[in-house]
């Protein structure tokens, strides 16, 4: 069994080639553990909830690795956890992961966005900074906007709380040069939008599809410590209590 936790980063994941992959909603603490106990041989973490619930715990990822489960991360919460757990064997995928892994990007909020519920297909309601910056990079490379304007838009986007960030709120904070129409600029940004989270998420799906269907326990140069908190999550008796 292969499991991928995905939501707003790739809301149309069910329409893609996912044969042999069980798609589950954004992960919360305990979901990775339950997937391991359910027999998963490969786990892909793309999206995770974090604000009103406990997020995916690093410890459960480490536990999965000790059980021979291949664990992949990309795009959103998955990119964050992969950057943190790569030294232990978690596989990070995509440009967003690379940015966090190299220290080019350090703020977890850069991948955050507001979105609708599962019943509405996780409809994105705001823009994550990683997608804003990917869009600006593309516009800079093809000369659609000046370097100065791209810098100003990027700075404005970075100052906006993730729950309020959209193209209109970003452009409203920028002092535009003469002759640049705000509505026209918003239309350009919308039309040339680069959804880097979706790109990375699709790459992860491909990696999970290609992963072997069975677990393979590799020699590890680190030891998993079963702490009292871990025993509580795993429902194990704690001899210290």
Secondary structure by P-SEA (a helix, b strand, c coil): cbbbbbcccccccccccccccccccccccaaaaaaaaacccbbbbccccccccccccaaaaaaaaaacbbbbbcccaaaaaaaaccccbbbbbcaaaaaaaacccccccccbbbbbccccccccccccaaaaaaaaaaaaaaccccaaaaaaaaaaaaacccccccaaaaaaaccccccccaaaaaaaaaaaccaaaaaaaaaaaaaaaacccbbbbccccbbbbbcaaaaaaaccccccc
